[in-house]
């Protein structure tokens, strides 16, 4: 009850400043909306340039959550029917699977557990989640693996890599031929 009241106050406060909270789903831990990120997602490389995840190769170094470049070890691809759209108060958006880890002010959680009003870690600091919606996708998603488990910046939002996703889902998530 307290959380709902706080969210209502937050929504009223934000709408005063022209920012609307929006959701059309209750994901929860039993829902599964895939893994990985949409194929046109921009990944921040160690030199701070951005490259589409679908075009990254083993020669690429990705900026990790501890601001160190990590070389891509494997790229995983599969087709997903639905993904979750997350939008922040700055307009930043990410189309991502519900089983993908994301770093919030509550720590690392799965996207399917994200709540409106949570703060996600982004390339320039914390940003508030103002929209969470399930989207029909029906296309390829990608995930990256490194020599060690890392966080990486996808469209500027800090998400976990393939190894973190598998660990946080009790190794129940797998890509074909992974």
ROSE-4610 file (N, C-alpha, C; in Angstrom, 1 decimal, always signed):
// ROSE-4610
residu = [X/X/X/X/X/X/X/X/X/X/X/X/X/X/X/X/X/X/X/X/X/X/X/X/X/X/X/X/X/X/X/X/X/X/X/X/X/X/X/X/X/X/X/X/X/X/X/X/X/X/X/X/X/X/X/X/X/X/X/X/X/X/X/X/X/X/X/X/X/X/X/X/X/X/X/X/X/X/X/X/X/X/X/X/X/X/X/X/X/X/X/X/X/X/X/X/X/X/X/X/X/X/X/X/X/X/X/X/X/X/X/X/X/X/X/X/X/X/X/X/X/X/X/X/X/X/X/X/X/X/X/X/X/X/X/X/X/X/X/X/X/X/X/X/X/X/X/X/X/X/X/X/X/X/X/X/X/X/X/X/X/X/X/X/X/X/X/X/X/X/X/X/X/X/X/X/X/X/X/X/X/X/X/X/X/X/X/X/X/X/X/X/X/X/X/X/X/X/X/X/X/X/X/X/X/X/X/X/X/X/X/X/X/X/X/X/X/X/X/X/X/X/X/X/X/X/X/X/X/X/X/X/X/X/X/X/X/X/X/X/X/X/X/X/X/X/X/X/X/X/X/X/X/X/X/X/X/X/X/X/X/X/X/X/X/X/X/X/X/X/X/X/X/X/X/X/X/X/X/X/X/X/X/X/X/X/X/X/X/X/X/X/X/X/X/X/X/X/X/X/X/X/X/X/X/X/X/X/X/X/X/X/X/X/X/X/X/X/X/X/X/X/X/X/X/X/X/X/X/X/X/X/X/X/X/X/X/X/X/X/X/X/X/X/X/X/X/X/X/X/X/X/X/X/X/X/X/X/X/X/X/X/X/X/X/X/X/X/X/X/X/X/X/X/X/X/X/X/X/X/X/X/X/X/X/X/X/X/X/X/X/X/X/X/X/X/X/X/X/X/X/X/X/X/X/X/X/X/X/X/X/X/X/X/X/X/X/X/X/X/X/X/X/X/X/X/X/X/X/X/X/X/X/X/X/X/X/X/X/X/X/X/X/X/X/X/X/X/X/X/X/X/X/X/X/X/X/X/X/X/X/X/X/X/X/X/X/X/X/X/X/X/X/X/X/X/X/X/X/X/X/X/X/X/X/X/X/X/X/X/X/X/X/X/X/X/X/X/X/X/X/X/X/X/X/X/X/X/X/X/X/X/X/X/X/X/X/X/X/X/X/X/X/X/X/X/X/X/X/X/X/X/X/X]
num = [1/1/1/2/2/2/3/3/3/4/4/4/5/5/5/6/6/6/7/7/7/8/8/8/9/9/9/10/10/10/11/11/11/12/12/12/13/13/13/14/14/14/15/15/15/16/16/16/17/17/17/18/18/18/19/19/19/20/20/20/21/21/21/22/22/22/23/23/23/24/24/24/25/25/25/26/26/26/27/27/27/28/28/28/29/29/29/30/30/30/31/31/31/32/32/32/33/33/33/34/34/34/35/35/35/36/36/36/37/37/37/38/38/38/39/39/39/40/40/40/41/41/41/42/42/42/43/43/43/44/44/44/45/45/45/46/46/46/47/47/47/48/48/48/49/49/49/50/50/50/51/51/51/52/52/52/53/53/53/54/54/54/55/55/55/56/56/56/57/57/57/58/58/58/59/59/59/60/60/60/61/61/61/62/62/62/63/63/63/64/64/64/65/65/65/66/66/66/67/67/67/68/68/68/69/69/69/70/70/70/71/71/71/72/72/72/73/73/73/74/74/74/75/75/75/76/76/76/77/77/77/78/78/78/79/79/79/80/80/80/81/81/81/82/82/82/83/83/83/84/84/84/85/85/85/86/86/86/87/87/87/88/88/88/89/89/89/90/90/90/91/91/91/92/92/92/93/93/93/94/94/94/95/95/95/96/96/96/97/97/97/98/98/98/99/99/99/100/100/100/101/101/101/102/102/102/103/103/103/104/104/104/105/105/105/106/106/106/107/107/107/108/108/108/109/109/109/110/110/110/111/111/111/112/112/112/113/113/113/114/114/114/115/115/115/116/116/116/117/117/117/118/118/118/119/119/119/120/120/120/121/121/121/122/122/122/123/123/123/124/124/124/125/125/125/126/126/126/127/127/127/128/128/128/129/129/129/130/130/130/131/131/131/132/132/132/133/133/133/134/134/134/135/135/135/136/136/136/137/137/137/138/138/138/139/139/139/140/140/140/141/141/141/142/142/142/143/143/143/144/144/144/145/145/145/146/146/146/147/147/147/148/148/148/149/149/149/150/150/150/151/151/151/152/152/152/153/153/153/154/154/154/155/155/155/156/156/156/157/157/157/158/158/158/159/159/159/160/160/160/161/161/161/162/162/162/163/163/163/164/164/164/165/165/165/166/166/166/167/167/167/168/168/168/169/169/169/170/170/170/171/171/171/172/172/172/173/173/173/174/174/174/175/175/175/176/176/176/177/177/177/178/178/178]
x = [+0.8/+0.0/+0.9/+1.9/+2.8/+3.5/+3.9/+4.6/+3.6/+2.4/+1.4/+1.2/+1.1/+0.9/+2.1/+3.3/+4.5/+4.5/+4.2/+4.2/+3.2/+2.0/+1.0/+1.5/+2.1/+2.7/+3.8/+4.6/+5.6/+5.1/+4.0/+3.4/+2.8/+2.1/+1.6/+2.7/+3.7/+4.9/+5.5/+5.7/+6.3/+5.4/+4.1/+3.2/+3.2/+3.4/+3.5/+4.6/+5.7/+6.8/+6.8/+5.6/+5.5/+6.0/+6.2/+6.7/+5.6/+5.2/+4.1/+4.6/+4.2/+4.6/+3.6/+4.0/+3.2/+3.5/+2.5/+2.8/+1.5/+1.7/+0.5/+0.7/+1.5/+1.8/+2.1/+2.0/+2.5/+3.3/+4.6/+5.5/+5.6/+6.2/+6.4/+7.4/+7.8/+8.8/+8.3/+7.0/+6.6/+6.5/+6.5/+6.4/+7.8/+7.8/+9.0/+8.8/+9.6/+9.5/+10.9/+11.5/+12.8/+14.0/+15.1/+16.4/+17.1/+18.1/+18.9/+18.3/+18.8/+18.3/+18.0/+17.2/+16.8/+18.1/+18.0/+19.2/+19.8/+19.0/+19.5/+20.0/+20.0/+20.5/+22.0/+22.3/+23.6/+24.4/+25.5/+26.4/+27.6/+27.9/+29.0/+30.3/+31.2/+32.5/+33.5/+34.6/+35.6/+36.1/+36.1/+36.5/+35.3/+34.2/+32.9/+32.1/+32.6/+31.8/+30.7/+29.7/+28.6/+28.5/+28.1/+28.0/+26.8/+26.0/+24.9/+25.3/+24.6/+25.0/+25.0/+24.2/+24.2/+25.5/+26.3/+27.5/+28.8/+28.7/+29.9/+30.6/+31.9/+32.7/+33.7/+34.5/+35.5/+36.6/+36.7/+37.7/+37.3/+36.0/+35.5/+35.6/+35.9/+36.0/+34.8/+34.1/+32.9/+33.2/+32.6/+32.8/+32.0/+32.7/+32.1/+31.6/+30.8/+30.3/+31.4/+32.6/+33.7/+34.6/+34.0/+34.7/+36.0/+36.1/+37.2/+36.7/+37.5/+37.2/+37.3/+36.3/+36.3/+36.0/+36.9/+36.8/+35.6/+34.8/+33.7/+34.3/+33.8/+34.2/+33.2/+31.9/+30.8/+29.7/+29.0/+27.7/+26.7/+25.5/+24.4/+23.2/+22.5/+21.4/+20.3/+19.0/+17.8/+16.7/+15.6/+14.4/+13.4/+12.9/+12.0/+10.7/+9.6/+8.3/+7.9/+8.3/+8.0/+9.2/+9.3/+10.3/+9.7/+10.4/+10.0/+10.6/+9.8/+10.3/+10.4/+11.6/+11.8/+12.2/+11.6/+11.9/+12.2/+13.2/+13.5/+13.1/+13.2/+12.8/+13.5/+14.7/+15.4/+15.0/+14.1/+13.7/+14.5/+15.5/+16.3/+15.4/+15.6/+14.7/+15.6/+15.1/+15.7/+14.7/+14.8/+13.9/+14.7/+14.3/+15.1/+14.2/+14.8/+14.1/+13.8/+12.7/+12.4/+13.3/+14.1/+15.0/+16.4/+16.6/+17.9/+18.1/+19.3/+19.6/+19.7/+19.3/+19.4/+19.8/+20.7/+21.2/+20.3/+19.7/+18.8/+19.3/+18.6/+19.0/+18.7/+18.1/+17.9/+18.9/+19.8/+20.8/+20.5/+21.1/+20.9/+19.6/+18.6/+17.4/+17.1/+16.1/+15.7/+14.7/+14.8/+13.9/+12.4/+12.0/+10.6/+10.2/+11.2/+10.8/+11.0/+11.2/+11.4/+10.1/+10.1/+8.9/+9.1/+7.9/+7.9/+8.5/+9.2/+9.8/+11.1/+11.5/+12.9/+13.9/+15.1/+16.2/+17.1/+17.4/+18.4/+19.7/+20.8/+22.1/+22.3/+22.7/+22.9/+24.3/+24.7/+26.1/+26.4/+25.4/+25.6/+25.1/+24.7/+24.2/+22.8/+22.1/+20.8/+19.7/+18.8/+17.6/+16.4/+15.3/+14.1/+13.3/+12.8/+12.0/+10.6/+10.1/+8.8/+7.8/+8.3/+7.5/+8.0/+7.1/+7.5/+6.3/+6.6/+5.5/+6.0/+5.2/+5.5/+5.2/+6.2/+6.0/+6.1/+5.3/+5.4/+6.7/+7.5/+8.8/+9.1/+9.0/+9.2/+10.4/+11.6/+12.8/+14.0/+15.2/+16.4/+16.7/+17.2/+17.8/+19.2/+20.0/+21.5/+21.9/+22.9/+23.5/+25.0/+25.8/+27.2/+27.8/+28.9/+29.6/+31.1/+31.7/+33.0/+33.8/+35.1/+35.9/+35.4/+34.7/+34.2/+32.8/+32.0/+30.7/+30.8/+30.1/+30.2/+28.8/+28.7/+27.6/+28.1/+27.2/+27.6/+26.5/+26.8/+25.8/+25.1/+23.8/+23.0/+22.0/+22.1/+21.4/+21.7/+22.8/+23.2/+22.7/+22.0/+21.4/+22.3/+22.6/+23.5/+22.7/+23.1/+22.5/+23.6/+23.2/+24.1/+24.4/+25.5/+25.9/+25.2/+25.6/+25.0/+25.3/+26.5/+26.8/+26.0/+25.8/+25.0/+23.6/+23.1/+21.7/+21.5/+22.4/+22.2/+22.3/+23.2/+23.3/+22.1/+21.6/+20.4/+19.1/+19.1/+18.0/+18.2/+19.1/+19.5/+19.9/+20.6/+21.0/+19.9/+18.7/+17.6/+17.4/+18.0/+17.9/+19.1/+18.8/+19.9/+19.5/+20.5/+20.2/+20.5/+19.8/+20.1/+21.6/+22.1/+23.5/+24.5/+24.1/+25.0/+25.9]
y = [-1.2/+0.0/+1.3/+1.2/+2.4/+2.6/+1.5/+1.6/+2.2/+1.8/+2.3/+3.8/+4.2/+5.6/+6.4/+5.9/+6.6/+6.8/+5.7/+5.8/+6.8/+6.9/+7.8/+9.3/+9.5/+10.8/+11.1/+10.2/+10.3/+10.6/+9.9/+10.1/+11.5/+12.0/+13.3/+14.4/+14.2/+15.1/+15.2/+14.0/+14.0/+14.6/+14.3/+14.9/+16.4/+16.9/+18.4/+19.0/+18.2/+18.6/+18.0/+17.6/+17.1/+15.7/+14.9/+13.5/+12.5/+11.7/+10.7/+9.3/+8.7/+7.3/+6.4/+5.4/+4.6/+3.1/+2.2/+0.8/+0.1/-1.0/-1.8/-3.2/-3.5/-4.9/-5.0/-6.3/-6.7/-7.9/-7.7/-8.7/-9.8/-9.4/-10.4/-11.5/-12.3/-13.3/-14.5/-14.7/-15.9/-15.6/-14.3/-13.9/-14.1/-14.4/-14.5/-13.8/-12.8/-12.1/-12.1/-13.3/-13.4/-12.9/-12.9/-12.5/-11.8/-11.1/-10.3/-9.0/-8.2/-6.9/-6.9/-6.0/-5.9/-5.7/-6.1/-6.2/-4.8/-3.7/-2.4/-1.6/-2.3/-1.7/-1.3/-0.1/+0.4/+0.1/-0.6/-1.0/+0.0/+0.5/+1.4/+0.7/+1.0/+0.4/+1.1/+0.5/+1.0/+2.4/+2.7/+4.1/+5.0/+4.6/+5.4/+5.6/+5.0/+5.0/+4.0/+4.0/+3.0/+2.2/+1.0/+0.1/-0.8/-1.1/-2.0/-3.4/-3.9/-5.2/-6.3/-6.2/-7.2/-7.2/-6.1/-6.0/-6.1/-6.3/-6.5/-7.8/-7.8/-9.0/-9.2/-10.3/-10.7/-9.6/-8.7/-7.7/-6.5/-6.4/-5.3/-5.4/-4.2/-4.1/-3.3/-3.8/-3.1/-2.5/-1.3/-0.6/-1.4/-1.8/-2.6/-1.6/-2.2/-1.4/-0.8/-1.3/-0.7/+0.1/+0.5/+1.4/+0.9/-0.4/-1.0/-1.7/-1.7/-2.4/-3.9/-4.6/-6.1/-6.6/-7.5/-8.1/-9.1/-8.9/-9.8/-11.3/-12.2/-13.6/-14.4/-14.2/-14.9/-13.9/-14.1/-13.4/-14.4/-14.3/-15.2/-14.5/-15.2/-14.6/-15.6/-15.1/-15.9/-15.0/-15.6/-14.8/-14.8/-13.6/-13.4/-12.8/-13.2/-12.7/-11.4/-11.3/-10.1/-9.7/-8.4/-7.8/-6.7/-6.2/-5.2/-3.9/-2.8/-1.5/-0.8/-0.3/+0.5/+1.9/+2.9/+4.3/+5.1/+5.9/+6.7/+8.1/+8.9/+10.3/+11.2/+10.7/+11.5/+11.2/+10.2/+9.8/+8.6/+8.2/+7.0/+5.8/+4.9/+3.7/+2.5/+1.3/+0.1/-1.0/-1.8/-2.9/-4.2/-4.9/-5.9/-7.0/-8.2/-9.4/-9.3/-9.9/-9.8/-10.6/-11.6/-12.4/-11.8/-10.6/-9.9/-9.1/-9.2/-8.4/-6.9/-6.1/-4.6/-4.1/-3.1/-2.5/-1.4/-1.5/-0.5/+0.0/+1.0/+1.5/+0.4/-0.7/-1.9/-3.0/-2.7/-3.7/-4.3/-5.5/-6.2/-6.9/-6.7/-7.4/-7.8/-8.7/-9.1/-8.0/-7.7/-6.7/-7.0/-8.3/-8.6/-8.2/-7.8/-7.4/-5.9/-5.2/-3.7/-3.0/-2.0/-1.2/+0.2/+0.8/+2.3/+3.0/+4.0/+4.8/+4.3/+3.1/+2.6/+3.5/+3.5/+4.2/+3.2/+3.3/+2.5/+3.2/+2.4/+3.0/+3.2/+4.4/+4.7/+5.3/+5.4/+5.9/+7.2/+8.1/+9.4/+9.5/+8.3/+8.4/+7.7/+7.9/+7.3/+8.0/+7.2/+7.8/+7.0/+7.7/+7.1/+6.4/+5.2/+4.4/+5.0/+5.5/+6.2/+5.4/+4.4/+3.6/+2.1/+1.2/-0.2/-0.9/-1.4/-2.0/-3.2/-4.2/-5.4/-5.0/-5.3/-4.9/-6.2/-6.3/-7.4/-7.1/-8.1/-7.9/-8.8/-10.1/-11.0/-10.8/-10.7/-10.5/-11.0/-10.8/-11.3/-10.5/-11.2/-10.5/-11.0/-10.2/-10.6/-10.4/-11.2/-11.1/-11.3/-10.8/-10.9/-11.6/-12.3/-13.0/-12.6/-12.5/-12.0/-13.1/-12.9/-13.8/-13.9/-12.8/-12.7/-12.1/-12.3/-11.7/-10.2/-9.4/-7.9/-7.3/-6.0/-5.2/-4.4/-4.1/-3.3/-2.3/-1.3/-0.2/-0.5/-0.7/-0.9/+0.3/+1.0/+2.3/+3.2/+3.0/+3.8/+3.3/+2.2/+1.6/+0.4/+0.3/-0.8/-2.1/-3.1/-4.4/-5.5/-6.6/-7.7/-8.5/-9.1/-9.9/-11.3/-12.1/-13.5/-14.3/-14.3/-15.1/-14.7/-13.4/-12.9/-13.3/-13.2/-13.6/-15.0/-15.9/-17.3/-17.6/-16.9/-17.1/-16.7/-15.5/-14.9/-15.7/-16.5/-17.3/-18.8/-19.0/-20.4/-21.3/-20.7/-21.5/-22.1/-21.6/-22.2/-21.5/-20.4/-19.7/-20.1/-20.4/-20.8/-20.3/-20.0/-19.7/-21.0/-21.2/-22.3/-22.4/-23.6/-23.9/-23.1/-22.7/-21.9/-22.9]
z = [+0.0/+0.0/+0.0/+0.8/+0.9/-0.4/-1.1/-2.4/-3.5/-3.4/-4.4/-4.2/-2.9/-2.6/-3.0/-2.8/-3.2/-4.7/-5.4/-6.9/-7.4/-6.7/-7.2/-6.9/-5.8/-5.5/-6.5/-6.8/-7.8/-9.2/-9.6/-10.9/-11.0/-9.9/-9.9/-9.9/-9.2/-9.2/-10.6/-11.2/-12.5/-13.6/-13.5/-14.5/-14.4/-13.2/-13.1/-13.9/-14.1/-14.9/-16.3/-16.8/-18.1/-18.4/-17.3/-17.4/-17.0/-17.8/-17.5/-17.3/-16.2/-16.0/-16.8/-17.4/-18.2/-18.2/-18.0/-18.1/-18.6/-19.3/-19.7/-19.3/-18.3/-18.0/-16.5/-16.1/-14.8/-15.1/-15.2/-15.6/-14.5/-13.4/-12.3/-12.7/-11.7/-11.9/-12.7/-12.9/-13.6/-15.1/-15.5/-16.9/-17.6/-18.9/-19.6/-21.0/-21.2/-22.5/-23.2/-23.1/-23.9/-23.2/-24.0/-23.5/-24.6/-24.2/-25.2/-25.4/-26.4/-26.8/-28.3/-28.7/-30.2/-31.0/-32.2/-33.1/-33.5/-33.3/-33.6/-32.4/-31.3/-30.0/-30.2/-29.7/-29.8/-28.5/-28.6/-27.5/-27.5/-26.3/-26.1/-26.1/-27.0/-27.0/-26.1/-25.8/-24.9/-25.2/-26.5/-27.0/-26.9/-26.4/-26.2/-27.5/-28.6/-29.8/-29.6/-30.4/-30.3/-31.6/-31.4/-32.6/-32.3/-33.4/-33.3/-32.8/-31.9/-31.3/-32.4/-33.4/-34.5/-35.4/-35.2/-36.1/-35.3/-33.9/-33.1/-33.5/-33.4/-33.7/-32.6/-32.7/-31.7/-31.6/-32.6/-32.5/-31.7/-31.3/-30.6/-29.1/-28.5/-27.1/-26.6/-25.6/-25.1/-23.7/-23.5/-22.2/-21.1/-20.1/-19.0/-17.9/-17.0/-15.9/-15.0/-15.0/-14.3/-15.2/-16.3/-17.3/-17.9/-18.0/-18.6/-19.9/-21.0/-22.2/-22.1/-22.5/-22.5/-23.9/-24.3/-25.6/-25.8/-26.8/-27.1/-27.3/-26.6/-26.7/-27.6/-27.3/-28.1/-28.3/-29.4/-29.7/-29.9/-29.2/-29.2/-29.9/-30.8/-31.5/-31.5/-31.3/-31.4/-31.8/-32.1/-32.5/-31.3/-31.0/-29.9/-30.5/-29.9/-30.3/-29.6/-28.3/-27.5/-26.8/-26.6/-25.8/-24.9/-24.0/-23.1/-23.5/-23.6/-23.9/-22.6/-22.3/-21.1/-21.5/-21.0/-21.3/-20.0/-20.1/-18.9/-19.0/-17.9/-17.9/-18.8/-19.3/-20.3/-21.8/-21.9/-23.3/-23.8/-23.0/-23.4/-23.4/-24.4/-24.5/-24.8/-24.4/-24.6/-24.8/-25.9/-26.2/-25.8/-24.8/-24.1/-23.6/-23.5/-23.0/-21.5/-21.1/-19.7/-18.8/-19.4/-18.6/-18.6/-19.1/-19.1/-17.9/-17.3/-16.1/-16.4/-15.5/-15.6/-14.3/-14.2/-13.0/-12.5/-11.4/-10.8/-9.5/-8.9/-7.6/-6.5/-6.9/-6.0/-6.2/-7.2/-7.5/-8.9/-9.2/-10.4/-10.3/-11.2/-11.2/-12.6/-12.9/-14.2/-14.7/-16.0/-16.6/-16.3/-16.2/-15.9/-14.5/-13.7/-12.3/-12.1/-13.2/-13.1/-12.8/-12.0/-11.7/-12.1/-12.4/-12.7/-11.5/-11.7/-10.6/-10.2/-10.6/-10.3/-11.0/-10.5/-11.2/-11.8/-13.1/-13.8/-14.0/-13.9/-14.1/-15.6/-16.0/-17.4/-17.5/-18.8/-19.1/-18.4/-18.2/-17.5/-16.1/-15.5/-14.1/-14.1/-12.9/-12.7/-13.5/-14.1/-14.8/-14.3/-14.2/-13.7/-14.8/-14.5/-15.4/-15.4/-16.6/-16.7/-17.6/-18.3/-19.1/-19.2/-19.1/-19.2/-20.0/-21.2/-22.0/-22.7/-22.8/-23.7/-25.1/-26.0/-27.4/-28.2/-29.2/-30.2/-31.0/-31.2/-31.8/-33.1/-32.9/-34.0/-34.8/-34.2/-34.9/-34.0/-34.5/-33.8/-32.6/-31.5/-30.4/-30.2/-29.6/-29.4/-28.0/-27.6/-26.3/-26.5/-25.6/-25.7/-24.5/-24.7/-23.7/-23.7/-22.5/-22.3/-21.5/-21.3/-20.5/-19.0/-18.6/-17.2/-17.3/-16.3/-16.2/-16.1/-17.0/-16.9/-17.1/-16.8/-17.3/-18.5/-19.4/-20.6/-20.8/-21.6/-21.9/-23.2/-23.2/-24.3/-24.5/-25.5/-25.7/-24.5/-23.9/-22.7/-21.4/-21.4/-20.1/-19.7/-18.5/-18.0/-17.8/-18.6/-18.6/-18.4/-18.0/-17.8/-19.1/-19.2/-20.3/-20.3/-21.3/-21.4/-20.1/-19.6/-18.4/-17.2/-17.0/-15.9/-16.1/-17.3/-17.6/-17.2/-17.6/-17.3/-15.8/-15.1/-13.7/-13.0/-13.3/-12.6/-13.0/-14.0/-14.4/-14.1/-13.2/-12.7/-13.9/-14.9/-16.1/-16.9/-16.7/-17.5/-18.8/-19.1/-20.3/-21.2/-22.4/-23.4/-24.8/-25.6/-27.0/-27.7/-28.9/-29.7/-30.0/-30.0/-30.3/-29.4/-28.2/-27.3/-26.6]
